[in-house]
């Protein structure tokens, strides 16, 4: 399943991005996909380590590894992490 996100730029933002990027859409796509790639690599490294520690079979694809990491609560969303931090500091 794929998700579609929309980015809205003001006229000034669009002009400014055109100053540094040949194609605003290509630049935005590249930035997002590269950040996702980095996050996936971080999750894969952490999950492989956890699998080895817990004698859990390592899934065969990066997508499955990411799924396993979230299912096992080895990683959390940034929002969940922030909520947990806020709750622990208000106690």
VMD Tcl script that builds the backbone (N, CA, C; Angstrom):
set m [mol new atoms 273]
animate dup $m
set s [atomselect $m all]
$s set {name element resname resid chain x y z} {
  {N N UNK 1 A 0.838 -1.175 0.000}
  {CA C UNK 1 A 0.000 0.000 0.000}
  {C C UNK 1 A 0.888 1.244 0.000}
  {N N UNK 2 A 0.550 2.197 -0.805}
  {CA C UNK 2 A 1.305 3.443 -0.876}
  {C C UNK 2 A 0.499 4.577 -0.272}
  {N N UNK 3 A 1.186 5.549 0.240}
  {CA C UNK 3 A 0.561 6.757 0.789}
  {C C UNK 3 A 0.896 7.916 -0.130}
  {N N UNK 4 A -0.025 8.821 -0.272}
  {CA C UNK 4 A 0.196 10.019 -1.067}
  {C C UNK 4 A 0.136 11.215 -0.128}
  {N N UNK 5 A 1.161 12.035 -0.172}
  {CA C UNK 5 A 1.217 13.252 0.627}
  {C C UNK 5 A 1.284 14.437 -0.325}
  {N N UNK 6 A 0.712 15.537 0.093}
  {CA C UNK 6 A 0.713 16.745 -0.719}
  {C C UNK 6 A 1.498 17.823 0.002}
  {N N UNK 7 A 2.342 18.512 -0.735}
  {CA C UNK 7 A 3.113 19.620 -0.181}
  {C C UNK 7 A 2.608 20.900 -0.834}
  {N N UNK 8 A 2.279 21.882 -0.013}
  {CA C UNK 8 A 1.821 23.166 -0.529}
  {C C UNK 8 A 2.890 24.212 -0.250}
  {N N UNK 9 A 3.317 24.892 -1.296}
  {CA C UNK 9 A 4.305 25.957 -1.170}
  {C C UNK 9 A 3.654 27.290 -1.502}
  {N N UNK 10 A 4.063 28.328 -0.799}
  {CA C UNK 10 A 3.636 29.667 -1.185}
  {C C UNK 10 A 4.360 30.032 -2.476}
  {N N UNK 11 A 3.937 31.075 -3.128}
  {CA C UNK 11 A 4.627 31.515 -4.339}
  {C C UNK 11 A 6.096 31.824 -4.050}
  {N N UNK 12 A 6.349 32.466 -2.917}
  {CA C UNK 12 A 7.733 32.806 -2.562}
  {C C UNK 12 A 8.556 31.545 -2.318}
  {N N UNK 13 A 7.989 30.551 -1.626}
  {CA C UNK 13 A 8.702 29.298 -1.386}
  {C C UNK 13 A 8.992 28.575 -2.695}
  {N N UNK 14 A 8.020 28.559 -3.593}
  {CA C UNK 14 A 8.203 27.907 -4.883}
  {C C UNK 14 A 9.317 28.581 -5.684}
  {N N UNK 15 A 9.309 29.900 -5.695}
  {CA C UNK 15 A 10.365 30.642 -6.408}
  {C C UNK 15 A 11.723 30.386 -5.766}
  {N N UNK 16 A 11.760 30.406 -4.438}
  {CA C UNK 16 A 13.027 30.187 -3.743}
  {C C UNK 16 A 13.567 28.789 -4.017}
  {N N UNK 17 A 12.693 27.776 -4.006}
  {CA C UNK 17 A 13.139 26.422 -4.289}
  {C C UNK 17 A 13.618 26.295 -5.727}
  {N N UNK 18 A 12.991 27.035 -6.637}
  {CA C UNK 18 A 13.430 26.995 -8.038}
  {C C UNK 18 A 14.830 27.585 -8.200}
  {N N UNK 19 A 15.243 28.407 -7.266}
  {CA C UNK 19 A 16.574 28.994 -7.289}
  {C C UNK 19 A 17.653 27.947 -7.020}
  {N N UNK 20 A 17.320 26.924 -6.223}
  {CA C UNK 20 A 18.304 25.908 -5.841}
  {C C UNK 20 A 18.033 24.537 -6.446}
  {N N UNK 21 A 16.892 24.362 -7.109}
  {CA C UNK 21 A 16.531 23.058 -7.649}
  {C C UNK 21 A 16.050 23.203 -9.085}
  {N N UNK 22 A 16.525 22.318 -9.937}
  {CA C UNK 22 A 16.092 22.291 -11.332}
  {C C UNK 22 A 14.599 22.023 -11.423}
  {N N UNK 23 A 14.125 21.116 -10.580}
  {CA C UNK 23 A 12.707 20.764 -10.526}
  {C C UNK 23 A 12.299 20.690 -9.059}
  {N N UNK 24 A 11.339 21.503 -8.661}
  {CA C UNK 24 A 10.899 21.493 -7.272}
  {C C UNK 24 A 10.353 20.113 -6.889}
  {N N UNK 25 A 9.540 19.539 -7.758}
  {CA C UNK 25 A 8.963 18.230 -7.457}
  {C C UNK 25 A 10.048 17.168 -7.320}
  {N N UNK 26 A 11.006 17.154 -8.230}
  {CA C UNK 26 A 12.095 16.173 -8.135}
  {C C UNK 26 A 12.879 16.352 -6.844}
  {N N UNK 27 A 13.141 17.599 -6.468}
  {CA C UNK 27 A 13.904 17.867 -5.253}
  {C C UNK 27 A 13.132 17.372 -4.037}
  {N N UNK 28 A 11.848 17.674 -3.968}
  {CA C UNK 28 A 11.016 17.244 -2.840}
  {C C UNK 28 A 10.958 15.722 -2.778}
  {N N UNK 29 A 10.714 15.083 -3.927}
  {CA C UNK 29 A 10.662 13.620 -3.972}
  {C C UNK 29 A 11.980 13.011 -3.495}
  {N N UNK 30 A 13.094 13.554 -3.988}
  {CA C UNK 30 A 14.403 13.033 -3.613}
  {C C UNK 30 A 14.664 13.206 -2.118}
  {N N UNK 31 A 14.333 14.364 -1.573}
  {CA C UNK 31 A 14.568 14.616 -0.152}
  {C C UNK 31 A 13.785 13.637 0.716}
  {N N UNK 32 A 12.528 13.428 0.386}
  {CA C UNK 32 A 11.684 12.538 1.180}
  {C C UNK 32 A 12.145 11.089 1.049}
  {N N UNK 33 A 12.392 10.651 -0.182}
  {CA C UNK 33 A 12.802 9.261 -0.378}
  {C C UNK 33 A 14.168 8.980 0.245}
  {N N UNK 34 A 15.069 9.950 0.199}
  {CA C UNK 34 A 16.378 9.731 0.816}
  {C C UNK 34 A 16.256 9.667 2.330}
  {N N UNK 35 A 15.390 10.504 2.921}
  {CA C UNK 35 A 15.206 10.452 4.376}
  {C C UNK 35 A 14.587 9.122 4.780}
  {N N UNK 36 A 13.652 8.634 3.980}
  {CA C UNK 36 A 13.053 7.320 4.250}
  {C C UNK 36 A 14.109 6.221 4.157}
  {N N UNK 37 A 14.976 6.297 3.161}
  {CA C UNK 37 A 16.040 5.303 2.995}
  {C C UNK 37 A 16.930 5.261 4.239}
  {N N UNK 38 A 17.285 6.423 4.749}
  {CA C UNK 38 A 18.136 6.495 5.936}
  {C C UNK 38 A 17.417 5.886 7.143}
  {N N UNK 39 A 16.135 6.215 7.314}
  {CA C UNK 39 A 15.365 5.666 8.432}
  {C C UNK 39 A 15.256 4.144 8.313}
  {N N UNK 40 A 15.019 3.649 7.104}
  {CA C UNK 40 A 14.932 2.197 6.895}
  {C C UNK 40 A 16.248 1.534 7.265}
  {N N UNK 41 A 17.359 2.095 6.835}
  {CA C UNK 41 A 18.668 1.515 7.163}
  {C C UNK 41 A 18.890 1.494 8.675}
  {N N UNK 42 A 18.479 2.558 9.374}
  {CA C UNK 42 A 18.611 2.595 10.835}
  {C C UNK 42 A 17.757 1.508 11.484}
  {N N UNK 43 A 16.523 1.375 11.013}
  {CA C UNK 43 A 15.615 0.369 11.568}
  {C C UNK 43 A 16.128 -1.039 11.279}
  {N N UNK 44 A 16.636 -1.267 10.074}
  {CA C UNK 44 A 17.168 -2.586 9.719}
  {C C UNK 44 A 18.334 -2.945 10.641}
  {N N UNK 45 A 19.243 -2.021 10.852}
  {CA C UNK 45 A 20.402 -2.301 11.713}
  {C C UNK 45 A 19.953 -2.630 13.128}
  {N N UNK 46 A 19.049 -1.842 13.663}
  {CA C UNK 46 A 18.562 -2.085 15.012}
  {C C UNK 46 A 17.823 -3.424 15.096}
  {N N UNK 47 A 17.015 -3.721 14.094}
  {CA C UNK 47 A 16.204 -4.938 14.120}
  {C C UNK 47 A 17.058 -6.190 13.954}
  {N N UNK 48 A 18.039 -6.160 13.097}
  {CA C UNK 48 A 18.936 -7.312 12.950}
  {C C UNK 48 A 19.627 -7.589 14.281}
  {N N UNK 49 A 20.070 -6.546 14.953}
  {CA C UNK 49 A 20.707 -6.714 16.259}
  {C C UNK 49 A 19.736 -7.343 17.259}
  {N N UNK 50 A 18.496 -6.835 17.295}
  {CA C UNK 50 A 17.484 -7.375 18.211}
  {C C UNK 50 A 17.156 -8.825 17.861}
  {N N UNK 51 A 17.057 -9.135 16.572}
  {CA C UNK 51 A 16.766 -10.510 16.153}
  {C C UNK 51 A 17.863 -11.457 16.617}
  {N N UNK 52 A 19.100 -11.043 16.476}
  {CA C UNK 52 A 20.217 -11.882 16.918}
  {C C UNK 52 A 20.203 -12.059 18.439}
  {N N UNK 53 A 19.883 -10.983 19.172}
  {CA C UNK 53 A 19.835 -11.056 20.633}
  {C C UNK 53 A 18.714 -11.972 21.126}
  {N N UNK 54 A 17.582 -11.985 20.402}
  {CA C UNK 54 A 16.403 -12.731 20.859}
  {C C UNK 54 A 16.201 -14.031 20.095}
  {N N UNK 55 A 17.160 -14.376 19.249}
  {CA C UNK 55 A 17.071 -15.594 18.448}
  {C C UNK 55 A 15.783 -15.605 17.606}
  {N N UNK 56 A 15.465 -14.453 17.033}
  {CA C UNK 56 A 14.294 -14.294 16.181}
  {C C UNK 56 A 14.747 -14.356 14.723}
  {N N UNK 57 A 13.992 -15.050 13.895}
  {CA C UNK 57 A 14.349 -15.135 12.478}
  {C C UNK 57 A 14.318 -13.749 11.850}
  {N N UNK 58 A 15.343 -13.424 11.104}
  {CA C UNK 58 A 15.433 -12.133 10.428}
  {C C UNK 58 A 14.606 -12.213 9.145}
  {N N UNK 59 A 13.656 -11.317 8.971}
  {CA C UNK 59 A 12.842 -11.337 7.752}
  {C C UNK 59 A 13.699 -11.157 6.503}
  {N N UNK 60 A 13.150 -11.580 5.374}
  {CA C UNK 60 A 13.910 -11.617 4.123}
  {C C UNK 60 A 13.945 -10.290 3.369}
  {N N UNK 61 A 13.109 -9.329 3.743}
  {CA C UNK 61 A 13.112 -8.046 3.028}
  {C C UNK 61 A 13.178 -6.888 4.021}
  {N N UNK 62 A 13.646 -5.767 3.544}
  {CA C UNK 62 A 13.712 -4.588 4.401}
  {C C UNK 62 A 12.320 -4.160 4.852}
  {N N UNK 63 A 11.346 -4.272 3.958}
  {CA C UNK 63 A 9.980 -3.902 4.313}
  {C C UNK 63 A 9.475 -4.782 5.461}
  {N N UNK 64 A 9.744 -6.070 5.388}
  {CA C UNK 64 A 9.321 -6.986 6.450}
  {C C UNK 64 A 10.082 -6.717 7.743}
  {N N UNK 65 A 11.323 -6.325 7.628}
  {CA C UNK 65 A 12.115 -5.988 8.817}
  {C C UNK 65 A 11.524 -4.761 9.505}
  {N N UNK 66 A 11.154 -3.757 8.726}
  {CA C UNK 66 A 10.528 -2.554 9.300}
  {C C UNK 66 A 9.219 -2.937 9.997}
  {N N UNK 67 A 8.409 -3.755 9.331}
  {CA C UNK 67 A 7.150 -4.202 9.944}
  {C C UNK 67 A 7.412 -4.906 11.269}
  {N N UNK 68 A 8.376 -5.825 11.292}
  {CA C UNK 68 A 8.702 -6.563 12.510}
  {C C UNK 68 A 9.139 -5.612 13.624}
  {N N UNK 69 A 9.953 -4.644 13.284}
  {CA C UNK 69 A 10.453 -3.699 14.288}
  {C C UNK 69 A 9.312 -2.970 14.988}
  {N N UNK 70 A 8.314 -2.555 14.213}
  {CA C UNK 70 A 7.174 -1.876 14.824}
  {C C UNK 70 A 6.284 -2.861 15.582}
  {N N UNK 71 A 6.083 -4.047 15.033}
  {CA C UNK 71 A 5.252 -5.059 15.704}
  {C C UNK 71 A 5.828 -5.440 17.068}
  {N N UNK 72 A 7.150 -5.526 17.152}
  {CA C UNK 72 A 7.813 -5.919 18.401}
  {C C UNK 72 A 8.054 -4.732 19.344}
  {N N UNK 73 A 7.661 -3.545 18.922}
  {CA C UNK 73 A 7.913 -2.311 19.692}
  {C C UNK 73 A 9.398 -2.043 19.898}
  {N N UNK 74 A 10.211 -2.528 18.958}
  {CA C UNK 74 A 11.636 -2.215 19.007}
  {C C UNK 74 A 11.875 -0.798 18.514}
  {N N UNK 75 A 10.959 -0.292 17.720}
  {CA C UNK 75 A 10.967 1.103 17.299}
  {C C UNK 75 A 9.551 1.650 17.467}
  {N N UNK 76 A 9.464 2.955 17.621}
  {CA C UNK 76 A 8.175 3.636 17.754}
  {C C UNK 76 A 8.164 4.821 16.796}
  {N N UNK 77 A 6.979 5.312 16.529}
  {CA C UNK 77 A 6.897 6.514 15.715}
  {C C UNK 77 A 7.474 7.680 16.506}
  {N N UNK 78 A 7.891 8.707 15.806}
  {CA C UNK 78 A 8.405 9.902 16.480}
  {C C UNK 78 A 7.324 10.515 17.366}
  {N N UNK 79 A 6.078 10.465 16.914}
  {CA C UNK 79 A 4.969 10.989 17.715}
  {C C UNK 79 A 4.816 10.199 19.007}
  {N N UNK 80 A 4.820 8.878 18.926}
  {CA C UNK 80 A 4.703 8.052 20.132}
  {C C UNK 80 A 5.866 8.301 21.088}
  {N N UNK 81 A 7.054 8.456 20.557}
  {CA C UNK 81 A 8.224 8.740 21.391}
  {C C UNK 81 A 8.069 10.073 22.101}
  {N N UNK 82 A 7.596 11.087 21.392}
  {CA C UNK 82 A 7.410 12.409 21.996}
  {C C UNK 82 A 6.337 12.369 23.078}
  {N N UNK 83 A 5.254 11.662 22.825}
  {CA C UNK 83 A 4.197 11.526 23.830}
  {C C UNK 83 A 4.743 10.835 25.077}
  {N N UNK 84 A 5.534 9.785 24.884}
  {CA C UNK 84 A 6.131 9.067 26.014}
  {C C UNK 84 A 7.057 9.978 26.802}
  {N N UNK 85 A 7.836 10.792 26.109}
  {CA C UNK 85 A 8.742 11.734 26.784}
  {C C UNK 85 A 7.928 12.758 27.577}
  {N N UNK 86 A 6.896 13.297 26.939}
  {CA C UNK 86 A 6.054 14.298 27.624}
  {C C UNK 86 A 5.379 13.717 28.848}
  {N N UNK 87 A 4.903 12.488 28.736}
  {CA C UNK 87 A 4.235 11.849 29.878}
  {C C UNK 87 A 5.208 11.568 31.005}
  {N N UNK 88 A 6.442 11.221 30.685}
  {CA C UNK 88 A 7.404 10.908 31.746}
  {C C UNK 88 A 7.931 12.165 32.429}
  {N N UNK 89 A 7.886 13.298 31.748}
  {CA C UNK 89 A 8.382 14.528 32.365}
  {C C UNK 89 A 7.301 15.253 33.152}
  {N N UNK 90 A 6.035 14.878 32.958}
  {CA C UNK 90 A 4.957 15.530 33.688}
  {C C UNK 90 A 4.561 14.776 34.944}
  {N N UNK 91 A 5.195 13.661 35.170}
  {CA C UNK 91 A 4.853 12.836 36.359}
  {C C UNK 91 A 5.615 13.297 37.545}
}
mol reanalyze $m
mol bondsrecalc $m
mol representation Tube
mol addrep $m
